[in-house]
Amino acid sequence: MKIIRQRVDGVLLLNKPVGISSNAALQKAKWLLAALKAGHTGTLDPFADGLLPLCFGEATKFSGYLLQSDKHYRATMRLGITTTTGDPEGEVLTERPVEAGCDAVTAVLPRFIGEIEQVPPMHSALKHQGRPLYEYARAGVVFERPPRRVRIASLDLVECSPPRAVFDVACSAGTYVRTLAQDIGEALGCGACLTGLTRTAAGGFDLRQAHTLDTLQSLPPDARLDLLMPPDCLVTHLPAMQLDPADATALRQGRRVETRSGLAGLVRVYRDDDFVGLADAAEGCLTPRRLMAT
């Protein structure tokens, strides 16, 4: 059956299943919604599941603001085993006895809270000379990567029965939880890898709000669209400003408009309930930054 594509604007909070890539999940949702344009807000590895916000149409203009947001995960770690990828998709590199008990695991976690440095894994999508690192890794090429600073806001042990341990982590964008698990394992003297990873929250959204692909597929086409959140849900952390119709039109035309709001920096702009877009507020003026199409 031929799919008639349509303009779809909004955000779908997807509960990505284990076993497929983020892009495959995106393409499936895009097909089910018959959407013209779509993008996601940060990948989850195929072995991972959980919250994956998907953006459609005009919402893709604001996806970058969620890419840089903090994330929350529940991670399952296997002590005593290291793999080439730091997760169950890689080949086993080492196997060591696990002498650390739950007290030792609990005691070592505070070392990793706060600002820490991580060496990005070779099996990652970071670019080197225009190519993702995983392409080099698959070709057997390994080189030094400079460490990057990330922030671990919290790290809590929720289950422990060595060699298995489960922890919750809240971290900044760009944190590799499998690298965190590897580093915890090395601090315990036995090594470790991830065996499971679930993203539980991102940018103010929670996994409990998310929908599965099976749910999406089970609904009639019109009901699927009802699951979408409006594009401005991605930028609710920014202050909001109301404009009168004339100023809203001027801003949409790319012109600066005067304001007496007293706000400074990036703001959300509305005409009544209509989201106009984002603008820079400074010195009594608004300058358009990123606007919704009319």
N, C-alpha and C positions, 0 to 999 in steps of 0.2 A: 504494500500500500504506500502510495506517495505521501510524504509528509509535507504539509504546507507550513513553511517557516513564518513566524510572526515576531513582531517586536515585543519582547518580554523584558520588563525592567524590574529588578528586585533581587533579593538575597534569599537563597535556600540554605538553611542549616541542615547539612547532610550528616548522618551517622555512617561514615564509610566503613564497609565491612573489611575484614581481613582477606587477603588474597588477590586484590586488584590494586592497580596504581591509582593515584589521585586523578591523573588525566583520564583514565578509563572510566572512573566514577563520574567525572565531569561530563564526558561525552555521552554517557548513558542518560544522565539527568537532562542534558541539553536536548537530546533526542526526544525524551518523554515530554518535555515542555515545548517542543517544536520551536526552540529559541534560535534567533539569528546569531547572537553574540554571547559568549560566556567565558569565564575565567575563574580560577580558584585563588585562595588567599594564603598559600603556603602548603607545600606538599606533605603528605603522610606516606611513609614507605609502605610497600605492599603488605608486609607482615604486621603493620600497625592498623588500628581501627580508631574510630571515634570522630570527634567534631571536625568537620571540613566545611567551612562556609563557602558557598559557591555564588558567584556574582553573574548576573545576566543583564544585558543591555546597558543602560546608563549607569547601573551600579558598578560596572567594571571601572568607571572613572575614579571611584573612591576606594577600590580594593587595596591600594597601597597603604592606606592608613591602618588597615587591619594586619597587613603583613608585618608591621613594626610593633605590634602589640604584644603584651606578655601572654604566655601560654601556660596551661596546667596539664600535667600528665600523671597517669598511674602506670608505673613501670614494673615489670617482673624481671628479676635479675637471677642468672644462674652463676653461682660462684664456682671457681675452680676450672672453668673452661674459657678459653679465648678463641675468637674466630677472626677470619680475615676481614669481615665487615663489622664486627662488634654486635651482630645480631644473628638470628637463626638462619639467615639466607647465605651466610658465608661458610667456608671450610674451616674445620677445627685446626687451630694452630698449636695450642698447648693444652694439656690437662694436668692439673696439680691438685694435691690433696687440700681439703678445706679444713683448717684447724680453728678458724674463727667461729665463735658462737654469736648468738644474738646480741650479747652485751658488747662484743667487739664491733659488730656492725653499727649498733646505735652510737657507740663512742666515736666512730670515724666520720659519721655524716656531718657534724658541725664544721669540719675542715673545708667542706665544699659549699658552705652558705656564704653569700655575699658576692663581691666581685672576684671572679676567678679567671684564669686563663685556660683556654682549650685549644688543642691542636686539631683543626678540622680533619675528619677522616678522609682517606683517599676515595672511599666509596661514598661520594657526596656529589651534589649538583653544583658546587662552587666551581667557578670558571678559572681556568689557567690558560692564557693565550687563546682565549675564545672557545675553549673546549671544556666540558665538565670534567671534574676530576675522576669520576667513575669510568670514563672512557680510557684514561691512562691506566687506571687500576686493572681494568679488564684486559688490557694489553700487556700487563706485567710491569708497567713503568711506575715507580714510586720515587717521589722526591720530597725534600723538606718543605713543610708548610709553616708559615709564621703563625704563632699562637694568636688567638683573638680573645678579647675580654668579653665575658658574658656575666650576667648577674643571676644568681640563684637566690630567690626571695625566701623560699622555704623548702625544706627537705625532710620528710617525715616517714619513718618506717611504720608500715601498717600491718605487715605480716612477716614472720620470720620462722623458717624451718630449714636451716642450712642443709644442702647448698642453695636452697631457694629463698629469695627475699623479695618483698614487694614494697615499693616506696612511692609516695606522692611527691611531686616536685612542681613548684611554681618558678618559672624562669623567664628571662628576657628572650626576645626574638633572636634567632640565630644560634640558640643553644642546641647542642647535639646530646640528647639524653643517652644514646648508646655510648658516646665518648665519656659521659659522666659515669655510667655504669662500669666501663673499663677502668677508669681512674680510681673508682671506689675499690674495685677488685684488686688493683695493684697496691693500694694503700693497705689492704688487708693481707697482702702477700700471697694471694692465690689466683689473682686474675678473675675476670668475670665477663659475661656478655649478656645482652638483653635476650629474653625469650618472648616477651610480650610488651606491647606499648599501646596505651589508649589515651588519646587527647580528650581531656574532660572539660576544658574551657579555653576560650581565646577571645581577647578583646571585649570582655563583658558578656559574651555569649556562653551558654552552658550546654553540655551534651544532652541534658534532659529536655532541651527545646528542639532537638534535632529529629529528623525524619529519615527513615531507611529508604533505600531504592525500591524495596519490595512494597512498602507503603505507597510510594509515589506511583509505581506501576499499577497498583490495584485500584487507583482512583480514576474516575472519568477525567478527560482532559481539562475541563473547566475547573474542577475541584483541585487539580494539581496546582493551578495558578494561585489558589487561595492559601497555599502554604508559604508563599513568598512574603518576605518582609520588605518594607520600602527601602530604596537606596540609601536614605539618610540614616538608617540604623547603623551604618558603618562609621558615622562621625558624630555620634551623640555625645562624645566626650568634649566636643568643642562648644563654646558658648553660642547661643542662638540670637538672631536679630530679625526683627520684622521690618519690611519696607512697604511703602505705599505703592500703588500700581505704577505710577510714573517712574519712580526710582527703580523698581524691579525691572521694568522694561528697559531702562537705560543700562542697567547692569548687564542684562542679557544681551544687549547690543555691544558689549565690550567697553562701555564708558564708565569712568569713575563717577561716584555719586557722593555727595556730602552726607555726613551723619553726625548726630550729637549724642550718640550712645555712650561714649567714653570707653568703649571696648578697644583693645589693641591686640593685634595678631590675627590668626586665622579664625574665622567665624562662619557659622552656618547662617544662610540667609533664606528667609521665607517671605512669600506674599500670602497672607492669611495662612492656610494649611498647605499651600503649594511650595514645595522645596525648590528654591531657585538654584542653589549650589553653594560653593565656598568662595569667600572673598577675604582679602587682607584689609584689616582695619588699622589705620595709622593716621595721625594728625588730622582727625576729623573727616577722613575720606575713606571710602570703600573702593578697593580695586579688585576686579574679578580675577579669581584664581582658577576655579574648576566649576563649570556650570552645566546644569542639566540641559539637554536639547529640548527645544520647544516643538 
